[in-house]
Amino acid sequence: MVAWGPGATEVVGGLPLAARAVLALRGAGLEEVAVLAGSERRRLEPALAKRATDVRWVSGPGDLWPEPGSGSIRIVPGDHLVDASGVARAPRCPGPAFPALVEDLAAGRPLGEALRRAGTSPEPALGAGLFIPLDPVHPPATLEVTLLDSLGRHTAVGDSYLAAVVDRRLSRPVTRWLLGKPWVSPSRVTGLSLAVGLLGAAGLMTTGYGTRLAAVLCLLVSIVLDCVDGEIARARFEQSAAGARLDVIGDYLVNLSVFVGLAIGLARDGSTGLGAGLVLLGGVAAATVAMHVLFVRPALSCGGDLHWEGDATSLRGRAAAGVIEKLASRDYTYVLLLLALVGHLEWFFYAAAVGSWLFAGGLVLYRWSRGGRGGSRPVRSAARLGRRLMTRLRGRWLEAGALGVGLAVLGLTLGKIGLTGLLRDLSTIGWGLVLILLVESGNVLLNTLGWAFGFPAGERTVAFWRLVAMRLAGDSVNYLTPSATVGGELVRIRLLGRLDHTPGLAWASVSVAKVGQTLAQAAFIFLGLGVVLPRLTGLPTWLALAGGAAGAILVSGGFVWLTGRGFWRTLAGLARRFGVERRLPAGWGPSGRDLDAALGRLGRGRTAAALACFVTAWAVGAVEVLLILRWAGAPIDWGTALAVETGSVVIDGILFFVPAKVGTQEGGKVLLFSMLGLDPARGLTVGIVRRIRELVYAGLGLAVLAWLTASRRAAPDSSARAEAALGVRSG
């Protein structure tokens, strides 16, 4: 490589460009590196010596190897930003011509001219990787940003969900500021991150609102610094196994200290007991050990790169494993921040006490079911046993388990509350039940209208009343089957296909309806929380309403943007970003592009109108709650009805996998009424009345489905072709 000229010693990312190029050459696997340098050598030697990198220093032809050989030699300019992948783009000089090239450069001839005299084009080859010159278009600051962006792509796959969106955006400016300070080492940043994290954990032991909030903010600062140390190490080529182990130890200490501090603080203010704290700490410890054995230790044993992509014998690199690692990150701190703001950290405590044990157990089952290739006979036997176990747990066994738990919850709820009050309330409601049932028709009509807006203008050929029938049919399937609420969408696509809608149009309209209804659910929850939180906490009403409105606007804007961009384009882009593009079936591409083409014809106006219909449909549930309690002789105000419905939507969304919402409907309402200071028996009444309404509409939907399927002869249709192209099976 050539290191003559002032650009070679220009510092980018904490290292002179020429020194960075040498390390990139080593990273590319080149063992023999010669550096053509004059006075620049004094600036480059300390940086290379610190990283134990030996090179041959050349100032003229006499310093070369005795026999350069007949092969080609890569010529890397010292004033270029180069990484290991970009080394392959460097010009090649024939070995016999290399001494003459060095002689020309020593005589002061420009590199481009010397390369042409040696029979080589000075232009870099096309390809991946960095090979960017330092020039007016690419000053040092621009090169540094480009370098950090490139390094960020390497870690993006292993980053947690919020690390990529929030943490890296906060850490990048800090990293750039610290890169120019040689006395700031990655290990010192790791130590600072550990100290700030432990300070935050200590703050959670207190009982004051302000100190707990400050403690969580310290934990967020610790997370940002935890990103900074790795970014500095990668930018300066200072990664080491010892540094990786220090980083892991720091993370473990902070994580465990956070839960210890949380348990102590909540026990001090009486929110929890000692036994619950021990359950939480035991679950966290079990989950930590499982993550270390299955994910962290293999990475540490393979050079210390915590973003190691894995091999055939490890869980790293598999799609589900990537999700597991993201869930095990410190993203929970943002949940702590939200709950610290509303003053209810005990909610996180109980969720973590249960979730940590489930997570640890799930990791063990996943390891058994996916057992790596190779290994000893006991390991392979355990893997086969795990796979058989997971096969049995899937499908009907999982459905039966969820149904059994739901029935148990229902039985416990009825036993605790009793039937006396329920029977009295049902008698009081009387014929008012008919009107309550009719209220749900408003929900159906609004959701159908939102679906109708999901068709591009002028392209819907099916009558609105038939869309209503398809809506009822699909909802009945979603209600009665644990199909993650997507079985009904496949039914609607098949029914549209019978009416000769093109696959792209059918998928587009149903996708807009499904995604829109889901995001409208999130928007409704945000708006509902704006009303609910001031009732449950001391949060100012204006702040809660502003936050809820901001969340709803953000979700709504995201839906309009996502529809305009295209669902398939977004999905394919995310798959490329996280390195799982190869897992997408090849047949999805053409159908996905057809879907996006139909979405492109939709327009922002129809998209926004569809979303408005879906949000309003979610609000119909609050009207239903208001009427049920008014006829039962326990009237409530609009705010309380909205609070009940908001909580119901959250519970139903979390427990979507329970068939027919058995137990979750009734138990969830009793829990919500207790939290809001209402009579739990009235909560059971609301749950049972809703159960009656759901069964009535589910029966109506099944009858409509039978009529729709019998109205036309079964034949291969466009929806079936769409499902075949996308590899989807219904039923």
C-alpha positions in Angstrom: 0.0 0.0 0.0 1.1 3.6 -0.6 1.2 5.9 2.4 3.0 8.9 0.8 1.2 12.3 1.2 -0.6 14.2 4.0 -3.9 12.4 3.4 -2.4 9.1 4.6 -2.0 10.5 8.1 -5.4 12.1 8.3 -7.2 10.8 11.3 -10.7 9.2 10.6 -12.5 7.3 13.3 -9.6 7.6 15.7 -7.0 6.2 13.3 -4.8 7.5 10.4 -6.2 6.4 7.1 -3.1 4.5 6.1 -3.0 2.6 9.4 -6.7 1.8 8.9 -6.0 0.5 5.5 -3.2 -1.8 6.8 -5.6 -3.3 9.4 -8.2 -3.7 6.6 -5.7 -5.6 4.6 -5.0 -7.9 7.5 -8.7 -8.3 8.0 -9.0 -9.4 4.4 -6.5 -12.2 5.1 -3.4 -10.7 3.4 -0.3 -11.8 5.4 2.4 -9.8 3.6 1.8 -6.0 3.7 4.4 -3.5 2.5 3.8 0.2 3.3 5.5 2.7 1.0 6.1 5.7 3.3 8.6 8.4 4.0 8.1 10.8 7.0 4.6 9.4 7.4 6.1 6.3 9.0 6.6 8.1 12.4 2.8 8.8 12.5 1.8 5.3 11.5 4.1 3.1 13.5 2.6 3.8 17.0 -1.0 3.0 15.8 0.1 -0.3 14.2 2.4 -1.3 17.1 -0.4 -0.8 19.6 -2.5 -3.3 17.6 0.5 -5.8 17.2 0.5 -5.4 13.4 3.9 -5.9 11.6 4.5 -4.6 8.1 7.4 -4.1 5.8 8.3 -0.5 5.6 9.5 0.5 2.1 11.0 3.8 1.0 12.6 2.5 -2.3 13.1 -0.6 -4.4 15.9 -1.8 -2.2 13.5 -2.3 0.7 11.3 -4.8 -1.2 11.3 -8.6 -0.9 14.1 -10.3 -2.7 11.7 -12.0 -5.1 8.3 -10.1 -5.5 7.0 -13.1 -7.5 5.0 -13.4 -10.6 1.6 -12.9 -9.0 -0.3 -9.6 -8.8 0.1 -7.2 -5.9 -2.8 -5.0 -4.6 -2.1 -1.3 -4.5 -4.1 0.5 -1.8 -3.7 4.3 -1.6 -3.1 5.4 1.9 -5.5 8.4 1.6 -8.5 6.1 1.0 -11.0 4.8 3.5 -10.9 1.1 3.0 -12.5 -1.9 4.8 -11.8 -5.6 4.5 -14.5 -6.0 1.9 -13.3 -3.1 -0.1 -9.7 -4.5 -0.4 -10.9 -6.6 -3.4 -11.6 -3.4 -5.3 -7.9 -2.2 -5.1 -5.9 -2.0 -8.4 -3.6 -4.9 -9.0 0.0 -4.5 -10.1 1.9 -7.4 -11.8 4.7 -8.7 -9.5 7.5 -8.1 -12.0 6.4 -4.5 -12.5 6.2 -3.7 -8.8 9.8 -2.6 -8.3 9.5 -0.1 -11.1 6.3 1.2 -9.6 8.0 1.7 -6.3 10.9 3.5 -8.0 8.4 5.8 -9.8 6.6 6.6 -6.6 9.9 7.3 -4.7 10.8 9.7 -7.5 7.7 11.7 -6.8 5.5 10.4 -9.7 1.7 10.5 -8.9 0.2 7.1 -8.1 -2.2 7.1 -11.0 0.5 7.8 -13.5 2.8 5.2 -11.9 0.1 2.6 -12.1 -0.5 3.3 -15.8 3.2 3.0 -16.5 3.1 -0.4 -14.7 0.3 -1.5 -17.1 -2.5 -1.2 -14.5 -5.7 1.0 -14.4 -5.7 3.2 -11.3 -9.5 3.0 -11.1 -10.9 0.8 -8.4 -13.0 -2.2 -9.4 -16.8 -2.2 -8.9 -17.9 -4.2 -5.9 -19.0 -4.1 -2.2 -17.1 -2.6 0.6 -15.5 0.8 1.3 -12.9 2.3 -1.1 -13.4 6.0 -0.9 -10.8 8.7 -1.4 -10.1 11.6 0.9 -11.0 14.6 -1.3 -13.1 17.8 -1.2 -16.2 15.7 -1.9 -15.3 13.3 0.9 -13.7 15.3 3.8 -12.7 13.5 7.0 -16.1 14.2 8.7 -18.0 12.6 5.8 -15.6 9.6 5.8 -16.2 9.1 9.5 -19.9 9.1 9.1 -19.6 6.6 6.2 -17.4 4.4 8.4 -19.8 4.4 11.3 -22.7 3.7 9.0 -20.8 0.7 7.5 -20.0 -0.7 10.9 -23.6 -0.2 12.0 -24.8 -2.4 9.2 -22.6 -5.2 10.6 -24.3 -4.9 14.0 -27.8 -4.3 12.7 -28.7 -7.9 12.6 -27.8 -8.5 16.2 -29.2 -5.3 17.6 -32.4 -5.4 19.5 -35.6 -3.7 18.2 -35.2 -0.5 20.1 -31.4 -0.4 19.8 -31.6 0.0 16.0 -34.3 2.7 16.3 -33.4 4.6 19.4 -30.1 3.6 21.1 -27.9 3.8 18.0 -29.2 7.2 17.1 -28.3 8.5 20.5 -24.9 6.7 20.7 -23.6 7.8 17.3 -23.0 11.5 18.2 -21.3 10.4 21.4 -19.1 7.9 19.6 -18.0 10.5 17.1 -17.1 13.0 19.9 -15.1 10.4 21.8 -13.3 8.8 18.8 -11.0 11.8 18.6 -9.9 11.4 22.2 -7.2 8.8 22.4 -7.4 8.5 26.2 -11.0 7.3 26.0 -10.7 3.5 25.5 -13.6 1.1 25.0 -13.0 -0.5 28.3 -13.3 2.8 30.1 -16.6 3.5 28.4 -17.7 0.0 29.5 -16.7 0.8 33.0 -18.6 4.1 32.9 -21.7 2.3 31.5 -21.5 -0.2 34.4 -21.2 2.5 37.0 -24.1 4.5 35.7 -26.2 1.3 35.4 -25.5 0.3 39.0 -26.4 3.8 40.1 -29.7 3.4 38.3 -30.3 0.0 40.0 -29.6 1.6 43.4 -32.1 4.3 42.6 -34.8 1.7 42.1 -34.4 0.6 45.7 -35.9 4.0 46.8 -39.6 4.7 47.1 -39.8 8.2 45.8 -41.4 9.0 42.4 -38.6 11.3 41.3 -35.7 9.1 42.4 -37.2 6.1 40.6 -37.7 8.1 37.4 -34.1 9.4 37.7 -32.9 5.8 38.2 -34.6 4.6 35.0 -33.0 7.5 33.1 -29.6 6.4 34.4 -30.3 3.0 33.0 -31.1 4.5 29.6 -27.8 6.4 29.7 -26.1 3.1 30.6 -27.6 1.5 27.5 -26.4 4.2 25.2 -22.9 4.0 26.7 -23.0 0.2 26.2 -23.5 0.9 22.4 -20.7 3.5 22.4 -18.0 1.2 23.7 -18.6 -1.4 20.9 -18.7 1.3 18.3 -15.4 2.8 19.4 -13.8 -0.6 19.5 -14.9 -1.5 16.0 -13.9 1.9 14.6 -10.4 1.8 16.1 -9.8 -2.0 15.5 -9.6 -2.4 19.3 -11.9 -5.4 19.6 -10.6 -8.2 21.9 -11.9 -11.2 23.7 -11.1 -9.6 27.0 -13.2 -6.5 26.1 -16.1 -8.7 25.0 -16.0 -10.5 28.3 -15.9 -7.3 30.2 -18.9 -6.0 28.2 -20.9 -9.2 29.0 -20.0 -9.1 32.7 -21.1 -5.5 32.9 -24.4 -6.3 31.2 -25.1 -9.2 33.5 -24.2 -7.1 36.6 -26.5 -4.3 35.6 -29.4 -6.5 34.6 -29.4 -8.5 37.8 -28.9 -5.4 39.9 -31.9 -3.7 38.2 -34.2 -6.6 39.2 -32.7 -6.8 42.7 -33.2 -3.0 43.1 -36.7 -3.2 41.8 -37.7 -6.1 44.1 -36.2 -4.2 47.2 -37.9 -0.9 46.3 -41.3 -2.4 45.7 -41.0 -4.5 48.9 -40.2 -1.3 50.8 -43.3 0.5 49.7 -45.5 -2.6 50.2 -46.4 -3.2 46.6 -44.9 -6.7 46.6 -43.6 -9.3 49.1 -40.4 -11.2 49.7 -41.7 -14.3 48.1 -42.6 -12.6 44.9 -39.2 -11.0 44.8 -37.5 -14.3 45.1 -39.6 -15.7 42.2 -38.6 -12.8 40.0 -34.9 -13.1 40.8 -34.9 -16.8 40.3 -36.6 -16.4 36.9 -34.1 -13.7 35.8 -31.2 -15.8 36.9 -32.5 -18.8 35.0 -33.1 -16.8 31.9 -29.6 -15.2 32.1 -27.9 -18.6 32.5 -29.8 -20.1 29.6 -29.0 -17.1 27.3 -25.3 -17.3 28.3 -25.0 -21.0 27.6 -26.9 -21.0 24.4 -25.9 -17.7 22.8 -23.2 -15.7 24.6 -20.7 -18.4 25.4 -20.4 -19.7 21.8 -19.8 -16.2 20.6 -17.1 -15.6 23.2 -15.4 -18.8 22.3 -15.3 -17.8 18.6 -13.0 -14.7 18.9 -15.2 -12.6 21.2 -17.4 -11.0 18.6 -20.7 -10.7 20.3 -22.3 -10.1 16.8 -20.9 -13.4 15.5 -23.4 -14.9 13.0 -23.0 -18.5 14.2 -22.3 -21.8 12.5 -24.0 -25.1 11.8 -23.7 -26.3 15.4 -25.0 -23.1 17.1 -28.4 -21.4 17.4 -26.9 -18.1 16.1 -28.0 -17.1 12.6 -31.4 -18.8 12.7 -34.4 -16.5 12.4 -36.2 -17.5 15.6 -32.9 -17.3 17.5 -32.5 -13.7 16.3 -35.9 -12.9 17.8 -34.9 -14.6 21.0 -31.8 -12.5 21.4 -33.7 -9.3 20.7 -36.3 -10.1 23.3 -33.5 -10.8 25.8 -32.0 -7.4 25.4 -32.3 -4.3 27.6 -35.3 -2.9 25.7 -37.4 -3.6 28.8 -35.9 -0.4 30.2 -38.2 1.6 28.0 -41.2 -0.2 29.5 -39.7 0.7 32.9 -39.6 4.3 31.8 -43.2 4.4 30.8 -44.3 2.7 34.0 -42.1 4.9 36.1 -43.8 7.9 34.6 -47.2 6.6 35.6 -46.0 5.4 39.0 -46.7 1.7 38.6 -43.5 -0.2 38.4 -45.2 -3.2 40.2 -46.9 -4.0 36.9 -43.6 -4.7 35.3 -42.5 -6.6 38.3 -45.3 -9.1 38.1 -45.1 -9.4 34.3 -41.3 -10.1 34.6 -41.8 -12.6 37.4 -43.9 -14.8 35.1 -42.3 -13.9 31.8 -38.7 -14.7 32.9 -39.6 -18.3 33.9 -41.6 -18.8 30.7 -38.7 -17.3 28.7 -36.1 -19.6 30.4 -38.3 -22.7 29.9 -38.9 -21.8 26.3 -35.2 -21.4 25.6 -34.6 -25.0 26.9 -37.4 -26.4 24.8 -36.2 -24.5 21.7 -32.6 -25.8 22.2 -33.9 -29.4 22.5 -36.1 -29.0 19.4 -33.4 -27.4 17.2 -30.4 -29.3 18.5 -27.2 -28.4 16.5 -25.5 -30.7 14.0 -22.8 -32.9 15.4 -22.2 -33.3 19.1 -22.3 -36.3 21.3 -24.9 -39.1 21.2 -26.7 -37.8 24.4 -26.9 -34.3 22.9 -28.3 -35.7 19.6 -30.8 -37.9 21.6 -31.9 -34.9 23.6 -32.4 -32.9 20.4 -34.5 -35.7 18.9 -36.5 -35.9 22.1 -37.0 -32.1 22.1 -38.2 -32.1 18.5 -40.7 -34.9 19.3 -41.9 -32.9 22.3 -42.3 -29.7 20.4 -44.2 -31.5 17.7 -46.6 -32.8 20.3 -47.0 -29.4 21.8 -47.9 -27.8 18.4 -51.3 -27.8 16.8 -54.1 -29.4 18.7 -52.2 -29.9 21.9 -51.4 -26.2 22.1 -55.0 -25.3 21.3 -56.3 -27.7 23.9 -53.9 -26.3 26.5 -55.0 -22.7 25.9 -58.6 -23.8 26.0 -58.0 -25.7 29.2 -56.4 -22.7 30.9 -59.2 -20.5 29.7 -61.8 -22.9 31.1 -60.0 -22.9 34.4 -59.9 -19.2 34.6 -63.6 -19.1 33.8 -64.4 -21.6 36.5 -62.3 -19.7 39.1 -64.0 -16.4 38.1 -67.5 -17.9 38.5 -66.6 -19.5 41.8 -65.1 -16.3 43.2 -67.9 -13.9 42.0 -70.9 -16.3 42.2 -73.9 -16.4 39.9 -76.4 -14.6 42.1 -75.5 -11.1 40.9 -75.1 -12.2 37.3 -78.6 -13.7 37.2 -80.0 -10.6 38.8 -78.3 -8.3 36.3 -79.4 -10.4 33.3 -83.0 -10.3 34.6 -82.8 -6.6 35.0 -81.4 -6.1 31.4 -84.3 -8.2 30.0 -85.2 -7.2 26.4 -82.6 -4.6 26.5 -80.2 -7.4 25.4 -81.7 -7.2 21.9 -80.7 -3.5 21.6 -77.3 -4.3 23.0 -76.9 -6.9 20.3 -77.9 -4.4 17.6 -75.1 -2.0 18.8 -72.5 -4.5 17.5 -74.0 -4.1 14.0 -72.5 -0.6 14.1 -69.1 -2.2 14.6 -69.6 -4.5 11.7 -70.8 -1.8 9.3 -67.9 0.5 10.2 -65.3 -2.2 9.7 -66.9 -3.2 6.4 -66.9 0.5 5.3 -63.2 0.6 6.2 -62.7 -2.5 4.1 -64.5 -1.0 1.2 -62.2 2.0 1.3 -59.4 -0.6 0.9 -60.3 -1.0 -2.7 -58.9 1.5 -5.2 -61.6 3.9 -6.4 -63.8 2.3 -9.1 -62.3 -1.1 -8.8 -64.7 -2.7 -6.3 -67.2 -4.8 -8.1 -68.9 -6.5 -5.1 -71.9 -4.9 -3.5 -71.6 -3.4 0.0 -74.1 -5.8 1.5 -72.1 -8.8 0.2 -69.0 -7.3 1.8 -70.9 -7.1 5.1 -71.7 -10.8 4.7 -68.1 -11.7 4.0 -67.1 -9.6 7.0 -69.4 -11.6 9.3 -68.2 -14.9 7.8 -64.5 -14.0 8.4 -65.1 -12.7 11.9 -66.8 -15.9 12.9 -63.8 -17.9 11.8 -61.4 -15.6 13.7 -63.6 -15.9 16.8 -64.0 -19.6 16.9 -60.5 -20.7 15.8 -57.0 -19.9 17.4 -55.6 -18.9 14.0 -53.9 -15.7 15.2 -57.0 -13.8 13.8 -55.8 -14.4 10.2 -58.0 -17.4 9.3 -60.9 -15.1 8.6 -58.8 -13.0 6.3 -58.0 -16.1 4.1 -61.8 -16.8 4.0 -62.5 -13.3 2.8 -59.8 -13.6 0.1 -61.3 -16.9 -1.1 -64.8 -15.4 -1.2 -63.6 -12.4 -3.2 -61.8 -14.7 -5.6 -65.1 -16.4 -6.3 -66.3 -13.0 -7.6 -63.4 -12.8 -10.1 -61.4 -10.3 -8.2 -57.7 -10.4 -9.2 -55.4 -11.9 -6.6 -53.5 -8.7 -6.1 -56.7 -6.6 -5.6 -58.2 -9.2 -3.2 -55.0 -9.4 -1.1 -54.6 -5.7 -1.1 -58.0 -4.9 0.1 -57.9 -7.6 2.8 -54.4 -6.6 3.8 -55.4 -2.9 4.2 -58.4 -4.0 6.3 -56.3 -6.3 8.5 -53.3 -4.0 9.0 -55.5 -1.0 9.3 -57.7 -2.6 11.9 -54.7 -3.7 13.9 -53.0 -0.3 13.8 -56.4 1.3 14.5 -56.5 -0.9 17.6 -53.1 0.6 18.7 -54.4 4.2 18.0 -57.6 3.5 20.0 -55.4 2.2 22.9 -53.3 5.4 22.8 -56.4 7.6 22.9 -58.0 5.4 25.6 -54.8 5.6 27.7 -55.0 9.4 27.5 -58.3 9.1 29.4 -57.5 6.2 31.6 -54.0 7.1 33.0 -55.1 10.3 34.9 -57.7 8.1 36.7 -55.2 5.5 37.7 -52.2 7.7 38.4 -51.4 11.3 39.3 -50.5 12.1 35.7 -51.8 15.5 34.6 -54.9 15.1 32.3 -53.4 17.5 29.6 -50.2 15.5 29.5 -52.0 12.1 29.2 -54.3 13.4 26.5 -51.4 15.0 24.6 -49.4 11.8 24.8 -52.3 9.7 23.7 -53.1 11.9 20.8 -49.4 12.0 19.7 -49.3 8.2 19.8 -52.5 7.9 17.8 -51.3 10.4 15.2 -47.9 8.6 14.9 -49.6 5.2 14.3 -52.1 6.7 11.8 -49.3 8.4 9.9 -47.3 5.2 9.9 -50.3 3.3 8.4 -50.7 5.9 5.6 -46.9 5.8 4.9 -46.8 2.0 5.0 -49.7 1.6 2.6 -48.2 4.1 0.1 -44.8 2.5 0.3 -46.2 -1.0 -0.2 -46.5 -4.0 2.2 -44.3 -6.3 0.2 -41.7 -3.7 -0.5 -41.5 -3.0 3.3 -41.4 -6.7 4.2 -38.7 -7.5 1.7 -36.7 -4.5 2.8 -36.8 -5.6 6.5 -35.8 -9.1 5.4 -32.8 -7.8 3.6 -31.9 -5.5 6.6 -32.0 -8.4 9.1 -30.3 -10.9 6.7 -33.3 -13.3 6.4 -34.2 -12.5 2.8 -33.4 -16.1 1.7 -36.1 -17.4 4.1 -38.9 -15.7 2.0 -40.4 -18.2 -0.4 -39.4 -17.4 -4.0 -43.0 -17.5 -5.1 -44.0 -14.5 -3.0 -42.2 -11.9 -5.1 -44.6 -11.6 -8.1 -47.7 -11.7 -5.9 -46.2 -9.2 -3.5 -45.5 -6.8 -6.3 -49.1 -7.2 -7.5 -50.3 -6.4 -4.0 -48.1 -3.3 -3.9 -49.4 -2.2 -7.3 -53.0 -2.3 -6.0 -52.0 -0.4 -2.9 -50.3 2.2 -5.0 -53.7 3.0 -6.7 -55.4 3.4 -3.4 -54.4 7.0 -2.5 -53.8 8.6 0.9 -57.4 9.8 1.1 -59.0 6.4 1.0 -56.3 5.0 3.3 -57.0 7.7 5.9 -60.8 7.1 5.6 -60.3 3.4 6.1 -58.3 4.0 9.3 -60.9 6.5 10.6 -63.6 3.8 10.2 -61.6 1.2 12.0 -60.8 3.5 15.0 -64.5 4.5 15.3 -65.4 0.8 15.2 -63.2 0.1 18.1 -65.0 2.9 20.1 -68.4 1.2 19.6 -67.3 -1.3 22.3 -67.4 1.6 24.8 -71.0 2.4 23.9 -71.8 -1.3 24.4 -70.2 -1.3 27.9 -72.1 1.9 28.8 -75.5 0.5 27.8 -74.9 -2.9 29.5 -74.2 -1.2 32.9 -77.0 1.3 32.5 -79.6 -1.4 31.9 -78.1 -3.5 34.7 -78.7 -0.6 37.1 -75.1 0.5 37.6 -74.6 3.5 35.3 -71.1 4.8 34.6 -69.8 7.8 32.8 -68.2 7.9 29.3 -64.7 8.1 30.6 -65.1 4.9 32.7 -66.7 3.1 29.8 -63.8 4.1 27.6 -61.3 2.9 30.3 -63.0 -0.5 30.4 -63.0 -0.9 26.7 -59.4 0.2 26.4 -58.3 -2.5 28.9 -60.5 -5.1 27.2 -58.9 -4.4 23.8 -55.4 -4.7 25.4 -56.2 -8.0 27.0 -57.9 -9.5 23.9 -54.9 -8.5 21.8 -52.4 -10.2 24.2 -54.5 -13.4 24.6 -55.6 -13.7 20.9 -54.5 -17.3 20.8 -57.2 -18.6 23.3 -60.0 -20.2 21.3 -63.2 -18.1 21.5 -61.6 -16.0 24.3 -62.8 -18.6 26.8 -62.1 -17.4 30.3 -60.2 -14.3 29.1 -63.4 -12.5 28.3 -64.9 -12.9 31.7 -61.7 -13.0 33.8 -60.4 -9.9 32.0 -63.5 -7.9 32.7 -63.4 -8.8 36.4 -59.8 -7.8 36.6 -60.4 -4.5 34.9 -63.4 -3.6 37.1 -61.3 -4.3 40.2 -58.4 -2.1 38.9 -60.9 0.7 38.2 -62.5 0.5 41.7 -65.8 -0.9 40.3 -67.8 -3.8 41.5 -66.1 -7.0 40.1 -69.6 -8.7 39.8 -70.6 -6.1 37.3 -67.4 -6.9 35.3 -68.6 -10.5 35.1 -72.0 -9.3 33.9 -70.3 -7.3 31.1 -68.2 -10.3 30.2 -71.1 -12.7 30.0 -73.3 -10.3 28.0 -70.5 -9.9 25.5 -70.1 -13.7 25.4 -73.8 -14.0 24.4 -73.3 -11.3 21.8 -70.2 -12.9 20.3 -71.9 -16.3 20.1 -74.9 -14.8 18.4 -72.8 -13.1 15.8 -70.5 -16.1 15.4 -73.5 -18.3 14.6 -74.8 -15.7 12.2 -71.4 -15.5 10.5 -71.2 -19.3 10.1 -74.7 -19.3 8.6 -73.7 -16.5 6.2 -70.5 -18.4 5.3 -72.5 -21.5 4.5 -74.8 -19.5 2.3 -71.9 -17.7 0.5 -70.1 -21.0 -0.2 -73.2 -22.7 -1.4 -74.3 -19.8 -3.7 -71.6 -20.6 -6.2 -70.1 -23.9 -7.3 -66.7 -24.7 -5.7 -64.0 -24.3 -8.4 -60.3 -23.2 -8.6 -60.4 -19.4 -8.4 -58.1 -16.4 -8.2 -57.8 -16.5 -4.5 -56.7 -20.1 -4.6 -54.0 -19.2 -7.1 -52.9 -16.3 -4.9 -52.7 -18.6 -1.9 -50.7 -21.1 -4.0 -48.3 -18.4 -5.1 -47.8 -17.2 -1.6 -47.5 -20.7 -0.1 -50.5 -20.2 2.2 -52.8 -23.0 3.4 -56.2 -22.3 4.9 -58.2 -24.7 7.0 
